[in-house]
Amino acid sequence: MRLHLLLPAILLSIAGTVWAPRPQTASAGGNLPPIVTILSPADGASVAPGAMISFSATAIDPETGPLGGVFMFWASNIQGGLGVGTAFSRNDLITGTHIVTLRATDPGGMQTARSITITVCVPTATPTATLTPVPTATPTRTP
């Protein structure tokens, strides 16, 4: 990760993307909440117990640029804290319907939360049919 600081303006460069802070407005106090997008898993996803689940998201502070690390906290309504940062994976979610919430907090204390639902369940068995041949009747003659 590269971080560049140029005076009198702050310029943040991470992985080739350049972010410049927006001018603050005195009337609004100058601190806007982060813009948060959950990239994965998809809302409404169903997974089997023990399946590896990748969590990823972006969070952008309008004043300072991308957020990550401890500024992004992921939690489940069933299991509590899941992780921090822009990306991580877990394979230990317990069975049930999880409401997973990502809460991003900017350096000025403004927060944005986004939630998705993930269901961890044992897949239902697909019904199968067994075909048994029916013996054909052989005509018999009686004398």
C-alpha positions in Angstrom: 0.0 0.0 0.0 1.3 3.4 -0.9 0.3 6.6 1.0 1.3 10.0 -0.3 0.8 13.2 1.6 1.2 16.4 -0.3 0.8 19.9 1.3 -1.2 22.0 1.2 -3.7 19.4 -0.1 -4.0 15.8 1.0 -3.8 13.2 -1.7 -4.3 9.6 -0.9 -3.1 6.9 -3.3 -3.9 3.3 -2.7 -3.2 0.6 -5.2 -3.1 3.0 -8.0 -6.4 4.8 -7.2 -6.0 8.4 -6.3 -8.5 10.0 -3.9 -8.6 13.7 -3.0 -10.6 15.0 -0.1 -13.8 17.0 -0.9 -13.8 20.6 0.4 -15.7 20.8 3.7 -18.7 23.0 3.9 -19.2 25.0 7.1 -23.0 24.7 6.9 -23.0 20.9 6.9 -20.2 20.6 9.4 -18.0 19.0 6.7 -18.3 15.4 7.8 -20.4 13.0 5.6 -21.0 9.3 6.4 -19.1 6.7 4.4 -20.4 5.1 1.2 -20.6 1.4 1.8 -21.1 -1.5 -0.7 -21.1 -5.2 0.2 -19.7 -7.1 -2.7 -19.9 -10.6 -1.4 -21.6 -12.8 -0.3 -24.7 -12.0 -2.3 -27.8 -11.1 -0.3 -30.0 -14.1 0.2 -27.2 -16.6 -0.3 -27.6 -20.2 1.1 -24.6 -22.2 2.0 -23.9 -25.6 3.6 -22.4 -25.7 7.1 -18.6 -25.7 6.9 -18.6 -24.0 3.4 -16.0 -21.3 3.0 -17.7 -17.9 2.7 -15.8 -14.9 1.3 -16.8 -11.5 2.7 -15.8 -8.4 0.8 -16.9 -4.8 0.6 -15.8 -1.2 -0.1 -16.2 1.8 2.1 -15.3 5.3 1.0 -15.2 8.3 3.2 -16.2 11.3 1.1 -13.6 13.4 2.9 -10.6 11.1 3.1 -11.1 8.2 0.7 -11.1 4.5 1.1 -11.6 3.0 4.6 -10.4 -0.5 5.7 -9.1 -2.3 8.7 -10.7 -1.4 12.0 -12.9 1.2 10.3 -15.0 -1.7 8.9 -16.6 -4.1 11.3 -18.6 -7.2 10.3 -21.1 -8.9 12.6 -23.8 -11.5 12.6 -27.0 -11.3 14.6 -26.5 -15.0 15.6 -22.7 -15.3 16.0 -21.6 -11.7 16.9 -18.3 -10.3 15.4 -17.1 -12.0 12.2 -14.2 -9.9 11.1 -12.8 -6.5 10.2 -11.6 -4.9 7.0 -12.4 -5.0 3.3 -12.1 -8.8 2.8 -11.8 -12.0 4.8 -13.2 -15.6 4.7 -14.9 -17.8 7.2 -16.1 -21.4 7.2 -17.5 -21.6 10.7 -20.9 -19.9 10.5 -23.4 -21.9 12.5 -26.7 -23.2 11.1 -29.4 -20.5 10.8 -30.4 -17.4 9.0 -27.7 -14.7 9.7 -28.3 -11.0 9.2 -24.7 -9.9 8.5 -24.1 -6.2 9.1 -21.1 -4.2 7.9 -20.6 -1.0 9.9 -18.1 1.5 8.5 -16.9 4.4 10.7 -15.0 7.3 9.2 -12.2 9.1 11.1 -14.7 11.8 12.1 -17.0 9.3 13.7 -19.7 9.1 11.1 -21.1 5.6 10.4 -22.9 3.8 7.7 -24.3 0.2 8.1 -25.3 -2.2 5.4 -26.8 -5.7 5.9 -27.3 -8.9 3.9 -29.0 -12.2 4.8 -27.1 -15.5 4.6 -28.8 -18.8 5.4 -26.5 -21.7 6.6 -28.4 -24.9 6.2 -28.0 -28.6 5.3 -29.1 -29.0 1.7 -32.3 -30.8 1.3 -32.1 -34.2 -0.4 -33.4 -34.4 -3.9 -36.1 -36.9 -4.2 -35.1 -40.0 -6.1 -37.3 -42.7 -7.6 -36.3 -46.3 -7.9 -37.8 -48.2 -10.8 -38.4 -51.8 -10.4 -39.3 -53.9 -13.4 -42.7 -55.5 -13.3 -42.6 -59.1 -14.3 -44.6 -59.8 -17.4 -47.2 -62.5 -17.2 -46.6 -65.5 -19.3 -49.8 -67.1 -20.5 -50.2 -70.7 -19.5 -52.5 -73.3 -21.1 -54.3 -75.7 -19.0 -55.1 -79.1 -20.7 
